[in-house]
């Protein structure tokens, strides 16, 4: 019996399934590149899930072209990106989860292999994170998150395209708070690091190409973006809490427009 348990643990240490999730809606213009970057990964112990918000362009046609390499395809209405991401978590059967946006792609074909190796080397790490190449206006910039501290999260976060997370952590913390339609991933990560104090492991390795724009980059939601971010920070930082209280008072008495 002891020998059997030993080999079971040994096998789990060698084989670590990674679940990749892409949520999308009307993403025909760029989703093929994202899909190809998943299917080209050398690491084969993976699960690929695509959650589509019932697209009305030819997104599904493109997805179905690669259905032999996609484990789960769901196309139905949702209430937003984080609702779709939470839905995806119910299908995940891997030990590690990664969310790849439909307009992003893996940096190279060895990303999953390198990340799985890091998790195997450090069994205490609950999150492995690295760098992303941020594309804005046709220019690329490498964003590193190598100096993480409590204070770092006061105004900053780690791009979720740089994060690989153990599924066990979602089981403990829960999914994304859909009350934050723009910042739910920031809220979740701050909860993991500041409340649950999980171990984050940084590796100087680029994970993906990350495109600017999308919901969080919209000017329409700029004020909501700032307000929700401040509200999340106020949960953990007294300074942010005081500023938020003052802001609410000023708004209440009409002393500020927003």
C-alpha positions as a Markdown table, in Angstrom:
| # | Residue | x | y | z |
|---|---|---|---|---|
| 1 | Unk | 0.0 | 0.0 | 0.0 |
| 2 | Unk | 2.8 | 2.4 | 0.9 |
| 3 | Unk | 4.6 | 1.6 | -2.3 |
| 4 | Unk | 1.4 | 2.3 | -4.3 |
| 5 | Unk | 0.9 | 5.7 | -2.6 |
| 6 | Unk | 4.5 | 6.5 | -3.3 |
| 7 | Unk | 4.2 | 5.8 | -7.0 |
| 8 | Unk | 0.9 | 7.7 | -7.2 |
| 9 | Unk | 2.6 | 10.8 | -5.7 |
| 10 | Unk | 5.5 | 10.3 | -8.0 |
| 11 | Unk | 3.3 | 10.1 | -11.1 |
| 12 | Unk | 1.4 | 13.2 | -10.1 |
| 13 | Unk | 4.8 | 15.0 | -9.7 |
| 14 | Unk | 5.8 | 14.0 | -13.2 |
| 15 | Unk | 2.6 | 14.6 | -15.0 |
| 16 | Unk | 0.8 | 17.8 | -14.3 |
| 17 | Unk | -2.1 | 18.6 | -16.5 |
| 18 | Unk | -2.5 | 22.3 | -17.5 |
| 19 | Unk | -5.9 | 23.6 | -18.4 |
| 20 | Unk | -6.0 | 26.5 | -20.8 |
| 21 | Unk | -9.1 | 28.6 | -21.1 |
| 22 | Unk | -10.1 | 31.0 | -23.8 |
| 23 | Unk | -13.3 | 33.0 | -23.4 |
| 24 | Unk | -14.5 | 34.9 | -26.4 |
| 25 | Unk | -17.4 | 36.7 | -28.2 |
| 26 | Unk | -17.2 | 37.8 | -31.8 |
| 27 | Unk | -13.5 | 37.2 | -32.0 |
| 28 | Unk | -13.2 | 36.0 | -35.6 |
| 29 | Unk | -10.5 | 38.6 | -36.3 |
| 30 | Unk | -7.9 | 37.2 | -34.0 |
| 31 | Unk | -9.0 | 34.0 | -32.2 |
| 32 | Unk | -7.3 | 31.7 | -34.7 |
| 33 | Unk | -3.8 | 32.9 | -33.7 |
| 34 | Unk | -4.7 | 32.2 | -30.0 |
| 35 | Unk | -5.9 | 28.7 | -30.8 |
| 36 | Unk | -2.9 | 27.9 | -32.9 |
| 37 | Unk | -0.5 | 29.0 | -30.1 |
| 38 | Unk | -2.2 | 26.5 | -27.7 |
| 39 | Unk | -2.2 | 23.6 | -30.2 |
| 40 | Unk | 1.5 | 24.3 | -31.0 |
| 41 | Unk | 2.6 | 23.8 | -27.4 |
| 42 | Unk | 5.1 | 20.9 | -27.0 |
| 43 | Unk | 3.6 | 20.0 | -23.6 |
| 44 | Unk | 0.9 | 17.5 | -24.4 |
| 45 | Unk | -0.6 | 16.9 | -20.9 |
| 46 | Unk | -3.1 | 19.7 | -21.3 |
| 47 | Unk | -6.8 | 20.5 | -21.6 |
| 48 | Unk | -8.1 | 23.3 | -23.8 |
| 49 | Unk | -11.5 | 24.9 | -23.1 |
| 50 | Unk | -13.2 | 27.6 | -25.2 |
| 51 | Unk | -16.2 | 29.4 | -23.8 |
| 52 | Unk | -18.0 | 31.5 | -26.4 |
| 53 | Unk | -20.6 | 34.0 | -25.6 |
| 54 | Unk | -22.8 | 33.0 | -28.5 |
| 55 | Unk | -20.9 | 34.9 | -31.2 |
| 56 | Unk | -22.8 | 36.1 | -34.3 |
| 57 | Unk | -19.8 | 36.4 | -36.5 |
| 58 | Unk | -17.8 | 33.4 | -37.8 |
| 59 | Unk | -15.9 | 32.8 | -34.5 |
| 60 | Unk | -17.5 | 29.4 | -34.0 |
| 61 | Unk | -16.7 | 28.4 | -37.6 |
| 62 | Unk | -13.0 | 29.1 | -36.9 |
| 63 | Unk | -13.1 | 27.3 | -33.5 |
| 64 | Unk | -14.8 | 24.2 | -35.0 |
| 65 | Unk | -12.0 | 24.0 | -37.6 |
| 66 | Unk | -9.7 | 23.1 | -34.7 |
| 67 | Unk | -12.2 | 21.1 | -32.7 |
| 68 | Unk | -10.0 | 17.9 | -32.7 |
| 69 | Unk | -7.5 | 19.8 | -30.5 |
| 70 | Unk | -10.0 | 21.4 | -28.3 |
| 71 | Unk | -11.4 | 19.4 | -25.4 |
| 72 | Unk | -14.5 | 21.5 | -24.5 |
| 73 | Unk | -16.4 | 24.0 | -26.6 |
| 74 | Unk | -19.4 | 25.9 | -25.1 |
| 75 | Unk | -21.3 | 28.5 | -26.9 |
| 76 | Unk | -24.1 | 30.2 | -25.0 |
| 77 | Unk | -25.1 | 33.6 | -23.6 |
| 78 | Unk | -23.2 | 35.0 | -20.6 |
| 79 | Unk | -23.2 | 38.1 | -18.5 |
| 80 | Unk | -19.6 | 39.1 | -19.2 |
| 81 | Unk | -16.0 | 37.9 | -19.3 |
| 82 | Unk | -15.8 | 36.9 | -15.7 |
| 83 | Unk | -19.1 | 35.0 | -15.9 |
| 84 | Unk | -17.6 | 33.1 | -18.8 |
| 85 | Unk | -14.3 | 32.5 | -16.9 |
| 86 | Unk | -16.2 | 31.2 | -13.8 |
| 87 | Unk | -18.2 | 28.9 | -16.1 |
| 88 | Unk | -15.0 | 27.6 | -17.5 |
| 89 | Unk | -13.7 | 26.7 | -14.1 |
| 90 | Unk | -16.5 | 24.1 | -13.7 |
| 91 | Unk | -15.0 | 22.2 | -16.7 |
| 92 | Unk | -11.3 | 22.4 | -15.6 |
| 93 | Unk | -9.7 | 19.0 | -14.8 |
| 94 | Unk | -6.1 | 20.1 | -14.8 |
| 95 | Unk | -3.9 | 20.8 | -11.8 |
| 96 | Unk | -3.0 | 24.2 | -13.2 |
| 97 | Unk | -5.2 | 26.8 | -14.9 |
| 98 | Unk | -4.3 | 29.5 | -17.4 |
| 99 | Unk | -6.6 | 32.1 | -19.1 |
| 100 | Unk | -5.5 | 33.0 | -22.6 |
| 101 | Unk | -7.6 | 35.9 | -24.1 |
| 102 | Unk | -8.8 | 35.4 | -27.6 |
| 103 | Unk | -6.7 | 38.3 | -28.9 |
| 104 | Unk | -3.5 | 37.1 | -27.1 |
| 105 | Unk | -1.2 | 34.2 | -27.8 |
| 106 | Unk | 1.6 | 32.2 | -26.1 |
| 107 | Unk | 5.0 | 33.6 | -26.5 |
| 108 | Unk | 6.5 | 30.3 | -27.9 |
| 109 | Unk | 5.8 | 26.6 | -28.0 |
| 110 | Unk | 7.7 | 25.8 | -24.7 |
| 111 | Unk | 5.7 | 28.0 | -22.3 |
| 112 | Unk | 3.6 | 25.1 | -20.8 |
| 113 | Unk | 6.6 | 22.8 | -20.5 |
| 114 | Unk | 8.7 | 25.5 | -18.7 |
| 115 | Unk | 5.8 | 26.4 | -16.3 |
| 116 | Unk | 5.0 | 22.8 | -15.5 |
| 117 | Unk | 8.6 | 22.2 | -14.7 |
| 118 | Unk | 8.6 | 25.2 | -12.2 |
| 119 | Unk | 5.5 | 23.8 | -10.4 |
| 120 | Unk | 7.2 | 20.4 | -10.2 |
| 121 | Unk | 10.4 | 21.9 | -8.7 |
| 122 | Unk | 8.5 | 24.0 | -6.1 |
| 123 | Unk | 5.5 | 22.1 | -4.8 |
| 124 | Unk | 4.7 | 25.0 | -2.4 |
| 125 | Unk | 4.1 | 27.5 | -5.2 |
| 126 | Unk | 0.4 | 28.1 | -5.8 |
| 127 | Unk | 1.0 | 30.7 | -8.6 |
| 128 | Unk | 3.8 | 30.8 | -11.2 |
| 129 | Unk | 4.1 | 34.1 | -13.0 |
| 130 | Unk | 6.4 | 35.7 | -15.5 |
| 131 | Unk | 6.5 | 38.4 | -18.2 |
| 132 | Unk | 4.2 | 39.5 | -21.0 |
| 133 | Unk | 4.9 | 41.3 | -24.2 |
| 134 | Unk | 2.4 | 44.2 | -24.2 |
| 135 | Unk | 1.3 | 45.4 | -27.7 |
| 136 | Unk | -0.1 | 48.9 | -28.0 |
| 137 | Unk | -0.1 | 51.0 | -31.2 |
| 138 | Unk | 2.1 | 48.4 | -33.0 |
| 139 | Unk | 4.9 | 48.8 | -30.4 |
| 140 | Unk | 5.9 | 45.9 | -28.1 |
| 141 | Unk | 6.9 | 46.4 | -24.5 |
| 142 | Unk | 8.0 | 43.7 | -22.1 |
| 143 | Unk | 6.2 | 43.9 | -18.7 |
| 144 | Unk | 7.8 | 42.2 | -15.8 |
| 145 | Unk | 6.3 | 41.5 | -12.4 |
| 146 | Unk | 9.5 | 40.5 | -10.6 |
| 147 | Unk | 9.3 | 42.6 | -7.5 |
| 148 | Unk | 6.1 | 41.7 | -5.8 |
| 149 | Unk | 5.3 | 43.0 | -2.3 |
| 150 | Unk | 2.2 | 43.9 | -0.3 |
| 151 | Unk | 2.7 | 47.6 | -1.3 |
| 152 | Unk | 3.0 | 46.7 | -4.9 |
| 153 | Unk | -0.7 | 45.8 | -5.0 |
| 154 | Unk | -1.8 | 49.2 | -3.8 |
| 155 | Unk | -1.8 | 50.6 | -7.3 |
| 156 | Unk | -0.5 | 47.7 | -9.4 |
| 157 | Unk | -1.4 | 44.1 | -10.3 |
| 158 | Unk | 0.0 | 41.2 | -12.2 |
| 159 | Unk | -1.4 | 40.8 | -15.7 |
| 160 | Unk | -3.5 | 37.6 | -15.7 |
| 161 | Unk | -1.9 | 36.6 | -19.0 |
| 162 | Unk | 1.3 | 36.2 | -16.9 |
| 163 | Unk | -0.3 | 33.9 | -14.3 |
| 164 | Unk | -0.5 | 30.2 | -14.0 |
| 165 | Unk | -2.6 | 29.2 | -11.0 |
| 166 | Unk | -3.2 | 25.8 | -9.3 |
| 167 | Unk | -6.8 | 24.8 | -9.6 |
| 168 | Unk | -6.7 | 24.0 | -5.9 |
| 169 | Unk | -6.5 | 27.7 | -5.2 |
| 170 | Unk | -9.8 | 28.4 | -7.0 |
| 171 | Unk | -11.4 | 25.6 | -5.0 |
| 172 | Unk | -10.2 | 27.4 | -1.8 |
| 173 | Unk | -10.9 | 31.0 | -2.7 |
| 174 | Unk | -13.7 | 30.6 | -5.2 |
| 175 | Unk | -14.1 | 32.1 | -8.6 |
| 176 | Unk | -14.1 | 35.7 | -9.8 |
| 177 | Unk | -16.4 | 38.3 | -8.2 |
| 178 | Unk | -18.7 | 39.3 | -11.1 |
| 179 | Unk | -19.6 | 42.5 | -9.2 |
| 180 | Unk | -16.3 | 43.8 | -10.6 |
| 181 | Unk | -16.8 | 43.6 | -14.4 |
| 182 | Unk | -13.4 | 45.1 | -15.1 |
| 183 | Unk | -11.2 | 44.3 | -12.1 |
| 184 | Unk | -12.4 | 40.9 | -10.9 |
| 185 | Unk | -9.0 | 39.3 | -11.7 |
| 186 | Unk | -7.2 | 42.0 | -9.7 |
| 187 | Unk | -9.6 | 41.5 | -6.8 |
| 188 | Unk | -9.0 | 37.7 | -6.9 |
| 189 | Unk | -5.3 | 38.0 | -7.0 |
| 190 | Unk | -5.1 | 40.5 | -4.2 |
| 191 | Unk | -7.3 | 38.2 | -2.1 |
| 192 | Unk | -5.0 | 35.3 | -2.8 |
| 193 | Unk | -1.8 | 37.2 | -2.0 |
| 194 | Unk | -2.9 | 39.6 | 0.8 |
| 195 | Unk | -5.6 | 37.5 | 2.5 |
| 196 | Unk | -4.6 | 33.9 | 1.9 |
| 197 | Unk | -0.9 | 34.7 | 1.7 |
| 198 | Unk | -0.2 | 32.1 | -1.0 |
| 199 | Unk | 3.2 | 31.6 | -2.4 |
| 200 | Unk | 3.8 | 33.4 | -5.8 |
| 201 | Unk | 6.8 | 32.3 | -7.8 |
| 202 | Unk | 8.3 | 34.6 | -10.4 |
| 203 | Unk | 10.3 | 33.2 | -13.3 |
| 204 | Unk | 12.1 | 35.5 | -15.8 |
| 205 | Unk | 10.3 | 34.0 | -18.7 |
| 206 | Unk | 7.9 | 35.6 | -21.2 |
| 207 | Unk | 4.5 | 33.9 | -21.2 |
| 208 | Unk | 2.4 | 35.6 | -23.8 |
| 209 | Unk | 1.8 | 38.4 | -26.2 |
| 210 | Unk | -0.8 | 40.6 | -24.6 |
| 211 | Unk | -2.9 | 43.0 | -26.7 |
| 212 | Unk | -4.1 | 46.4 | -25.5 |
| 213 | Unk | -7.7 | 47.4 | -25.7 |
| 214 | Unk | -10.7 | 45.2 | -24.9 |
| 215 | Unk | -13.3 | 45.9 | -22.2 |
| 216 | Unk | -10.9 | 47.2 | -19.5 |
| 217 | Unk | -9.3 | 49.5 | -22.0 |
| 218 | Unk | -12.5 | 51.2 | -23.1 |
| 219 | Unk | -12.8 | 55.0 | -22.4 |
| 220 | Unk | -16.5 | 54.4 | -21.7 |
| 221 | Unk | -15.6 | 52.5 | -18.6 |
| 222 | Unk | -12.6 | 54.6 | -17.5 |
| 223 | Unk | -14.3 | 56.0 | -14.4 |
| 224 | Unk | -15.7 | 52.6 | -13.4 |
| 225 | Unk | -12.2 | 51.3 | -13.9 |
| 226 | Unk | -10.7 | 53.7 | -11.4 |
| 227 | Unk | -13.5 | 53.5 | -8.9 |
| 228 | Unk | -13.5 | 49.7 | -8.7 |
| 229 | Unk | -9.8 | 49.6 | -8.4 |
| 230 | Unk | -9.9 | 52.0 | -5.5 |
| 231 | Unk | -12.6 | 50.0 | -3.9 |
| 232 | Unk | -10.6 | 46.8 | -4.1 |
| 233 | Unk | -7.5 | 48.5 | -2.7 |
| 234 | Unk | -9.6 | 49.9 | 0.2 |
| 235 | Unk | -10.2 | 46.3 | 1.4 |
| 236 | Unk | -6.5 | 46.0 | 2.3 |
| 237 | Unk | -5.0 | 49.5 | 2.5 |
| 238 | Unk | -6.1 | 52.1 | 5.1 |
| 239 | Unk | -4.9 | 54.9 | 2.8 |
| 240 | Unk | -7.1 | 53.8 | 0.0 |
| 241 | Unk | -10.0 | 53.3 | 2.3 |
| 242 | Unk | -9.7 | 56.8 | 3.6 |
| 243 | Unk | -9.5 | 58.3 | 0.1 |
| 244 | Unk | -12.6 | 56.3 | -0.9 |
| 245 | Unk | -14.6 | 57.5 | 2.1 |
| 246 | Unk | -13.7 | 61.1 | 1.3 |
| 247 | Unk | -14.6 | 60.6 | -2.4 |
| 248 | Unk | -18.0 | 59.2 | -1.4 |
| 249 | Unk | -18.7 | 62.1 | 0.9 |
| 250 | Unk | -17.8 | 64.7 | -1.8 |
| 251 | Unk | -20.0 | 63.0 | -4.3 |
| 252 | Unk | -22.9 | 62.8 | -1.9 |
| 253 | Unk | -22.8 | 66.6 | -1.3 |
| 254 | Unk | -22.2 | 67.3 | -5.0 |
| 255 | Unk | -18.7 | 68.6 | -4.4 |
| 256 | Unk | -17.3 | 66.6 | -7.3 |
| 257 | Unk | -18.8 | 65.6 | -10.6 |
| 258 | Unk | -17.8 | 62.0 | -10.4 |
